[in-house]
Amino acid sequence: MTGTERKNIVPGKRVRVVQKQDQRSGNLTEGVVDRLLTNSATHPHGIKVKLTDGTVGRVKEIIE
């Protein structure tokens, strides 16, 4: 599942995000959502979140 819709992402959910510095390489970081930073319902590049370890990035995959 992709992370372009805010309704699919809730704190505590396991996701893979792309950080700003990794956008060109596409390197994904896995973690657990702490809070959502994007206020709009959707975003074409993924909803921006902060993970529990402090990492900030856009959700590319939601791990079921």
VOZAVEX-838577 format. One line per field, with one value per atom (N, C-alpha, C, O): residue number from 1; x, y, z; residue in one letter; atom name. Coordinates in steps of 0.02 Angstrom, whole numbers, plus 50000, padded with zeros to 5 digits. Example, Ala and Ser with C-alpha at 12.3 -4.5 7.8 and 13.67 -1.06 7.14 Angstrom:
! residues 2
gutor [1 | 1 | 1 | 1 | 2 | 2 | 2 | 2]
X [50660 | 50615 | 50660 | 50712 | 50642 | 50684 | 50645 | 50670]
Y [49716 | 49775 | 49835 | 49834 | 49888 | 49947 | 50002 | 50057]
Z [50390 | 50390 | 50390 | 50423 | 50354 | 50357 | 50394 | 50402]
seti [A | A | A | A | S | S | S | S]
lumba [N | CA | C | O | N | CA | C | O]
This chain:
! residues 64
gutor [1 | 1 | 1 | 1 | 2 | 2 | 2 | 2 | 3 | 3 | 3 | 3 | 4 | 4 | 4 | 4 | 5 | 5 | 5 | 5 | 6 | 6 | 6 | 6 | 7 | 7 | 7 | 7 | 8 | 8 | 8 | 8 | 9 | 9 | 9 | 9 | 10 | 10 | 10 | 10 | 11 | 11 | 11 | 11 | 12 | 12 | 12 | 12 | 13 | 13 | 13 | 13 | 14 | 14 | 14 | 14 | 15 | 15 | 15 | 15 | 16 | 16 | 16 | 16 | 17 | 17 | 17 | 17 | 18 | 18 | 18 | 18 | 19 | 19 | 19 | 19 | 20 | 20 | 20 | 20 | 21 | 21 | 21 | 21 | 22 | 22 | 22 | 22 | 23 | 23 | 23 | 23 | 24 | 24 | 24 | 24 | 25 | 25 | 25 | 25 | 26 | 26 | 26 | 26 | 27 | 27 | 27 | 27 | 28 | 28 | 28 | 28 | 29 | 29 | 29 | 29 | 30 | 30 | 30 | 30 | 31 | 31 | 31 | 31 | 32 | 32 | 32 | 32 | 33 | 33 | 33 | 33 | 34 | 34 | 34 | 34 | 35 | 35 | 35 | 35 | 36 | 36 | 36 | 36 | 37 | 37 | 37 | 37 | 38 | 38 | 38 | 38 | 39 | 39 | 39 | 39 | 40 | 40 | 40 | 40 | 41 | 41 | 41 | 41 | 42 | 42 | 42 | 42 | 43 | 43 | 43 | 43 | 44 | 44 | 44 | 44 | 45 | 45 | 45 | 45 | 46 | 46 | 46 | 46 | 47 | 47 | 47 | 47 | 48 | 48 | 48 | 48 | 49 | 49 | 49 | 49 | 50 | 50 | 50 | 50 | 51 | 51 | 51 | 51 | 52 | 52 | 52 | 52 | 53 | 53 | 53 | 53 | 54 | 54 | 54 | 54 | 55 | 55 | 55 | 55 | 56 | 56 | 56 | 56 | 57 | 57 | 57 | 57 | 58 | 58 | 58 | 58 | 59 | 59 | 59 | 59 | 60 | 60 | 60 | 60 | 61 | 61 | 61 | 61 | 62 | 62 | 62 | 62 | 63 | 63 | 63 | 63 | 64 | 64 | 64 | 64]
X [50043 | 50000 | 50045 | 50094 | 50027 | 50067 | 50046 | 49993 | 50089 | 50077 | 50054 | 50074 | 50013 | 49992 | 49927 | 49909 | 49892 | 49829 | 49838 | 49859 | 49820 | 49829 | 49788 | 49809 | 49729 | 49684 | 49713 | 49691 | 49762 | 49792 | 49849 | 49873 | 49870 | 49928 | 49908 | 49877 | 49924 | 49909 | 49971 | 50012 | 49978 | 50035 | 50036 | 49984 | 50096 | 50104 | 50109 | 50126 | 50094 | 50096 | 50168 | 50206 | 50187 | 50254 | 50255 | 50213 | 50304 | 50308 | 50381 | 50428 | 50388 | 50453 | 50449 | 50402 | 50497 | 50497 | 50560 | 50611 | 50556 | 50616 | 50632 | 50589 | 50694 | 50715 | 50736 | 50750 | 50738 | 50754 | 50820 | 50824 | 50872 | 50938 | 50940 | 50987 | 50890 | 50888 | 50840 | 50829 | 50810 | 50760 | 50788 | 50754 | 50850 | 50880 | 50895 | 50882 | 50922 | 50940 | 50880 | 50880 | 50828 | 50769 | 50778 | 50738 | 50831 | 50845 | 50790 | 50774 | 50760 | 50704 | 50727 | 50771 | 50696 | 50710 | 50646 | 50592 | 50652 | 50593 | 50587 | 50637 | 50525 | 50514 | 50440 | 50397 | 50426 | 50358 | 50338 | 50376 | 50279 | 50255 | 50243 | 50210 | 50273 | 50261 | 50207 | 50159 | 50214 | 50163 | 50163 | 50213 | 50105 | 50098 | 50113 | 50090 | 50151 | 50171 | 50133 | 50130 | 50105 | 50066 | 49993 | 49963 | 49965 | 49896 | 49844 | 49787 | 49864 | 49816 | 49797 | 49834 | 49741 | 49715 | 49759 | 49765 | 49789 | 49832 | 49894 | 49893 | 49946 | 50005 | 50036 | 50047 | 50051 | 50075 | 50141 | 50154 | 50183 | 50249 | 50248 | 50299 | 50191 | 50186 | 50175 | 50198 | 50140 | 50126 | 50190 | 50224 | 50207 | 50268 | 50253 | 50204 | 50297 | 50288 | 50354 | 50408 | 50348 | 50406 | 50402 | 50351 | 50457 | 50459 | 50479 | 50502 | 50471 | 50485 | 50559 | 50576 | 50604 | 50675 | 50695 | 50754 | 50646 | 50660 | 50670 | 50675 | 50672 | 50680 | 50618 | 50561 | 50628 | 50573 | 50578 | 50632 | 50522 | 50522 | 50452 | 50403 | 50448 | 50383 | 50370 | 50414 | 50310 | 50292 | 50288 | 50251 | 50326 | 50325 | 50288 | 50256 | 50293 | 50260 | 50233 | 50264 | 50174 | 50145 | 50152 | 50130 | 50183 | 50194 | 50134 | 50117 | 50101 | 50040 | 50056 | 50011]
Y [49941 | 50000 | 50062 | 50065 | 50111 | 50172 | 50221 | 50215 | 50269 | 50317 | 50385 | 50435 | 50388 | 50453 | 50478 | 50537 | 50436 | 50457 | 50457 | 50407 | 50513 | 50523 | 50473 | 50452 | 50455 | 50411 | 50341 | 50306 | 50321 | 50254 | 50252 | 50198 | 50310 | 50313 | 50337 | 50390 | 50298 | 50316 | 50305 | 50262 | 50342 | 50330 | 50257 | 50228 | 50228 | 50159 | 50112 | 50053 | 50136 | 50095 | 50089 | 50138 | 50030 | 50018 | 50039 | 50018 | 50081 | 50108 | 50110 | 50102 | 50122 | 50137 | 50207 | 50223 | 50249 | 50319 | 50334 | 50300 | 50386 | 50412 | 50479 | 50523 | 50486 | 50548 | 50597 | 50577 | 50662 | 50714 | 50700 | 50705 | 50681 | 50669 | 50605 | 50595 | 50562 | 50498 | 50500 | 50448 | 50557 | 50560 | 50539 | 50506 | 50559 | 50540 | 50466 | 50434 | 50438 | 50367 | 50321 | 50263 | 50347 | 50307 | 50260 | 50215 | 50271 | 50230 | 50238 | 50294 | 50183 | 50185 | 50168 | 50126 | 50201 | 50189 | 50162 | 50191 | 50107 | 50076 | 50099 | 50108 | 50109 | 50129 | 50131 | 50112 | 50156 | 50161 | 50234 | 50276 | 50251 | 50320 | 50346 | 50314 | 50405 | 50439 | 50491 | 50494 | 50534 | 50584 | 50602 | 50595 | 50626 | 50647 | 50721 | 50761 | 50740 | 50810 | 50844 | 50905 | 50805 | 50832 | 50839 | 50792 | 50899 | 50912 | 50895 | 50880 | 50896 | 50884 | 50809 | 50767 | 50794 | 50725 | 50681 | 50621 | 50710 | 50671 | 50713 | 50774 | 50678 | 50712 | 50666 | 50607 | 50692 | 50648 | 50613 | 50560 | 50643 | 50613 | 50573 | 50544 | 50570 | 50533 | 50580 | 50637 | 50556 | 50594 | 50599 | 50549 | 50660 | 50669 | 50651 | 50673 | 50610 | 50587 | 50591 | 50597 | 50589 | 50583 | 50514 | 50495 | 50477 | 50410 | 50414 | 50466 | 50359 | 50358 | 50371 | 50394 | 50357 | 50370 | 50440 | 50458 | 50482 | 50551 | 50564 | 50622 | 50512 | 50519 | 50551 | 50534 | 50599 | 50631 | 50612 | 50616 | 50592 | 50575 | 50565 | 50569 | 50553 | 50542 | 50467 | 50430 | 50446 | 50375 | 50350 | 50378 | 50298 | 50266 | 50199 | 50179 | 50164 | 50099 | 50094 | 50116 | 50063 | 50046 | 49971 | 49933 | 49949 | 49878 | 49851 | 49873 | 49802 | 49773 | 49726 | 49698]
Z [50000 | 50000 | 50000 | 50036 | 49959 | 49955 | 50010 | 50040 | 50023 | 50078 | 50055 | 50084 | 50001 | 49975 | 50007 | 49998 | 50045 | 50078 | 50154 | 50183 | 50184 | 50256 | 50297 | 50351 | 50272 | 50309 | 50321 | 50366 | 50280 | 50285 | 50337 | 50354 | 50361 | 50405 | 50474 | 50481 | 50525 | 50594 | 50637 | 50620 | 50692 | 50736 | 50759 | 50774 | 50761 | 50781 | 50721 | 50730 | 50662 | 50601 | 50576 | 50579 | 50551 | 50524 | 50451 | 50411 | 50433 | 50365 | 50340 | 50379 | 50275 | 50245 | 50217 | 50179 | 50235 | 50212 | 50173 | 50180 | 50131 | 50098 | 50130 | 50133 | 50154 | 50184 | 50129 | 50073 | 50145 | 50097 | 50060 | 49999 | 50097 | 50067 | 50025 | 49987 | 50032 | 49995 | 49936 | 49904 | 49921 | 49868 | 49800 | 49761 | 49784 | 49720 | 49716 | 49664 | 49769 | 49769 | 49781 | 49760 | 49814 | 49828 | 49887 | 49897 | 49927 | 49985 | 50037 | 50057 | 50059 | 50106 | 50177 | 50187 | 50226 | 50296 | 50328 | 50319 | 50365 | 50396 | 50468 | 50503 | 50491 | 50560 | 50577 | 50537 | 50637 | 50663 | 50667 | 50693 | 50641 | 50640 | 50711 | 50751 | 50725 | 50788 | 50779 | 50818 | 50727 | 50712 | 50639 | 50604 | 50615 | 50545 | 50540 | 50582 | 50490 | 50481 | 50423 | 50420 | 50378 | 50322 | 50344 | 50371 | 50333 | 50354 | 50301 | 50317 | 50237 | 50184 | 50181 | 50206 | 50150 | 50146 | 50103 | 50116 | 50050 | 50006 | 49987 | 49993 | 49965 | 49939 | 49887 | 49900 | 49827 | 49773 | 49787 | 49760 | 49830 | 49845 | 49910 | 49929 | 49944 | 50007 | 50065 | 50065 | 50115 | 50176 | 50217 | 50228 | 50239 | 50279 | 50352 | 50381 | 50380 | 50449 | 50487 | 50458 | 50553 | 50597 | 50629 | 50656 | 50625 | 50654 | 50727 | 50750 | 50763 | 50835 | 50849 | 50904 | 50801 | 50811 | 50792 | 50795 | 50771 | 50754 | 50680 | 50659 | 50640 | 50567 | 50537 | 50555 | 50491 | 50455 | 50381 | 50352 | 50352 | 50281 | 50255 | 50292 | 50190 | 50157 | 50150 | 50129 | 50169 | 50168 | 50096 | 50055 | 50080 | 50015 | 50017 | 49969 | 50074 | 50082 | 50153 | 50201 | 50158 | 50223 | 50231 | 50188 | 50285 | 50297 | 50334 | 50389 | 50303 | 50333 | 50390 | 50421]
seti [M | M | M | M | T | T | T | T | G | G | G | G | T | T | T | T | E | E | E | E | R | R | R | R | K | K | K | K | N | N | N | N | I | I | I | I | V | V | V | V | P | P | P | P | G | G | G | G | K | K | K | K | R | R | R | R | V | V | V | V | R | R | R | R | V | V | V | V | V | V | V | V | Q | Q | Q | Q | K | K | K | K | Q | Q | Q | Q | D | D | D | D | Q | Q | Q | Q | R | R | R | R | S | S | S | S | G | G | G | G | N | N | N | N | L | L | L | L | T | T | T | T | E | E | E | E | G | G | G | G | V | V | V | V | V | V | V | V | D | D | D | D | R | R | R | R | L | L | L | L | L | L | L | L | T | T | T | T | N | N | N | N | S | S | S | S | A | A | A | A | T | T | T | T | H | H | H | H | P | P | P | P | H | H | H | H | G | G | G | G | I | I | I | I | K | K | K | K | V | V | V | V | K | K | K | K | L | L | L | L | T | T | T | T | D | D | D | D | G | G | G | G | T | T | T | T | V | V | V | V | G | G | G | G | R | R | R | R | V | V | V | V | K | K | K | K | E | E | E | E | I | I | I | I | I | I | I | I | E | E | E | E]
lumba [N | CA | C | O | N | CA | C | O | N | CA | C | O | N | CA | C | O | N | CA | C | O | N | CA | C | O | N | CA | C | O | N | CA | C | O | N | CA | C | O | N | CA | C | O | N | CA | C | O | N | CA | C | O | N | CA | C | O | N | CA | C | O | N | CA | C | O | N | CA | C | O | N | CA | C | O | N | CA | C | O | N | CA | C | O | N | CA | C | O | N | CA | C | O | N | CA | C | O | N | CA | C | O | N | CA | C | O | N | CA | C | O | N | CA | C | O | N | CA | C | O | N | CA | C | O | N | CA | C | O | N | CA | C | O | N | CA | C | O | N | CA | C | O | N | CA | C | O | N | CA | C | O | N | CA | C | O | N | CA | C | O | N | CA | C | O | N | CA | C | O | N | CA | C | O | N | CA | C | O | N | CA | C | O | N | CA | C | O | N | CA | C | O | N | CA | C | O | N | CA | C | O | N | CA | C | O | N | CA | C | O | N | CA | C | O | N | CA | C | O | N | CA | C | O | N | CA | C | O | N | CA | C | O | N | CA | C | O | N | CA | C | O | N | CA | C | O | N | CA | C | O | N | CA | C | O | N | CA | C | O | N | CA | C | O | N | CA | C | O | N | CA | C | O | N | CA | C | O | N | CA | C | O | N | CA | C | O]
